[in-house]
Amino acid sequence: MPMTEAQRVALIQMLDAAEDLNRWRLRAHRVEEPETGSELALDDAIFQHMAISQLARMSLVLAGEHLRLALDAIRAKQLYPSSHFTVLRGALVGASQALWILAPENRGQRQERGLTVLTEMYAQMAKQYRFLESTGLSASDRAALHGQQRWLSQRQTEVASLRTTVAVLNLTDVIGAAADHALKDAKQRIAVRRMWRETSADAHVLGWSLFQRTTFGRPDRRTGVGEGAASGSPEHVAESFVASYRLLREGWSLFDRRCEAP
C-alpha cells in the first residue's frame, strides 16, 4: 500500500530529529559540569553527594536514549502499535523531569525540586534493598547489602534535613508543568497530558490505549463483537515522538543556559 501524505509528513518529523538526538548522544560520552558561578553550580552546592545539575542531565540523557530507540525502530521500518508508546513514555518522563527541575527562576525552588527527585530515587533504592534481603544472599553479600543500606539511610537523612517541604514526586504534575513551560499552544499542552495518561495503559499492558489505535470491522450480528487490527501508525507514533522531542530540546537548551557563568 502506498504511503499517504500524512504518513510521509509524520516520518519526516521524526527523522528530522536525528541530528539533535545524535548530538545529545555524543554529549553523554563526556563529563559536563556547570561553569563556576553559574546558576546550576550554585544549585549544586546544596548537596555535593549528588549534584542537582547531574540529576537533570541524567534525565535528559536517558530521555534521548528512549527517543533514539523509538527512531531506530522507525528506520528499521518497524511500527509497534503499543510498545513504541511505552518507549516514548520513558522519553516523556525524562525530558519532563529535567525541565521541571530546571525551569524555576528561583534557586531554592530548583534545589527543592532536585531534592524531591533524589528523595524518590533513594526511596526506590531502599525498596530494592529490602527485597534483596529476602533472596537468600550469602553471608558476604548480606554484609555488603547491610553496608549499602546504612550508606543509603545516611544519604536519606541528609537530604531530608535540606528539604523545605515534604512533597513527594508526582509525575502527573511534573508532566503538566513541563508541557506548560515548553509549549505555547494550549492544544499541544493538553495533548501531552493525554499522552501521559494513554501510555500508562501501554506500559501496564492494559489494552485500552491500543483500542484507540485500532481499526475495527463490522461487529458480529449475534454477539456485537467485531475484529480489530492495530498495525501501527506513523502519525500516532509521531505525535508522541515529537511532543517528547520538543520537551527534550527545551530541556537541553535550559540546561546549557543554567550552566553558563554570568
Secondary structure, DSSP 8 states (H G I E B T S, - for coil): ----HHHHHHHHHHHTTHHHHHHHHHHTTS-----TTSHHHHHHTT-TTS-HHHHHHHHHHHHHHHHHHHHHHHHTT---TTHHHHHHHHHHHHHHHHHHHH--SSHHHHHHHHHHHHHHHHHHHHHHHHHHTTS---HHHHHHHHHHHHHHHHHHHHHHHH-S------HHHHHHHHHHHH---HHHHHHHHHHHHHHHHHHTT--HHHHTT-EE----TTT----EE----HHHHHHHHHHHHHHHHHHHHHHHHHHS--
